[in-house]
């Protein structure tokens, strides 16, 4: 799972859209380390602190998965840090 931590190690401030963007940039970076891309993601789990933020999160989320979005579970949850969103992604990258 990824949280909205920035490259300098601090948490991204701002609202749900800013934090979702940072989380998904972190997912993208983790995938790149494995030679994968967002297109290889087959399932995500999204935890949001407030269900009323779903629309803002979903808008940003959709901009990262423009082709066929992966299966997704989204739940409202108290998060361990003072953040608005956490996303876990599972990717499948066939051997070449």
matplotlib code that plots the C-alpha trace (Angstrom):
import matplotlib.pyplot as plt

x = [0.0, 1.0, 0.3, 0.7, 4.3, 6.4, 9.9, 11.4, 9.7, 7.0, 3.3, 1.5, -0.9, -4.0, -7.3, -8.3, -7.3, -3.8, -3.3, -4.7, -2.4, 0.6, -0.4, -0.8, 2.5, 4.0, 2.3, 3.6, 7.1, 6.9, 5.7, 8.5, 11.0, 9.6, 9.5, 5.7, 3.3, -0.1, -1.5, -0.3, -2.4, -5.2, -6.6, -6.6, -7.9, -8.6, -9.1, -10.5, -10.9, -14.3, -16.7, -17.8, -14.4, -15.1, -15.9, -12.7, -10.6, -12.3, -11.7, -8.0, -7.9, -9.6, -6.9, -4.2, -6.2, -7.4, -7.7, -9.2, -9.4, -8.4, -10.9, -11.2, -12.5, -13.0, -13.8, -14.1, -11.7, -9.8, -6.3, -3.2, -1.7, -3.3, -4.0, -7.1, -6.3, -4.2, -4.1, -2.8, -2.2, -1.6, 0.0, 0.5, 3.5, 3.8, 7.3, 8.6]
y = [0.0, 3.6, 6.7, 10.3, 10.6, 12.9, 12.2, 14.3, 12.0, 14.5, 13.8, 15.7, 18.2, 19.4, 17.7, 14.3, 15.1, 16.2, 13.3, 10.8, 12.1, 11.7, 8.2, 7.1, 8.7, 6.6, 3.5, 4.3, 4.7, 1.3, -0.4, 1.1, -0.5, -3.8, -3.0, -2.5, 0.3, 1.4, -0.7, -3.8, -3.2, -5.7, -4.9, -2.0, -1.5, 2.1, 3.3, 6.8, 8.5, 10.1, 8.5, 12.0, 12.3, 9.5, 11.7, 13.7, 10.6, 8.9, 11.8, 11.6, 7.8, 7.8, 10.0, 7.3, 4.4, 5.7, 2.4, -0.5, 0.3, -2.5, -4.2, -2.0, -2.2, 1.2, 1.5, 4.2, 3.6, 5.4, 5.5, 5.1, 8.4, 11.8, 11.2, 11.0, 8.1, 4.9, 2.7, -0.8, -2.1, -5.6, -5.9, -8.8, -8.7, -11.8, -13.1, -12.4]
z = [0.0, -0.6, 1.3, 0.2, 1.2, -1.0, -2.4, 0.5, 3.1, 4.2, 3.9, 1.1, 2.5, 0.8, 0.0, -1.3, -4.9, -4.0, -1.7, -4.2, -7.0, -4.7, -3.7, -7.3, -8.3, -5.6, -6.9, -10.4, -9.1, -7.2, -10.3, -12.4, -10.0, -11.1, -14.8, -14.7, -15.5, -14.4, -17.3, -15.5, -12.4, -12.1, -8.6, -6.2, -2.7, -1.7, 1.8, 2.2, 5.5, 4.5, 2.1, 1.1, -0.6, -3.0, -6.0, -5.7, -5.2, -8.2, -10.5, -9.9, -9.9, -13.3, -14.7, -13.9, -15.3, -18.7, -20.6, -18.7, -15.0, -12.7, -10.3, -7.2, -3.7, -1.9, 1.7, 4.3, 7.1, 9.9, 8.7, 10.8, 9.8, 9.5, 5.8, 3.6, 1.3, 1.0, -2.0, -2.5, -6.0, -7.4, -10.8, -13.2, -15.5, -17.6, -18.2, -21.6]

ax = plt.figure().add_subplot(projection="3d")
ax.plot(x, y, z, "-o")
ax.set_aspect("equal")
plt.show()
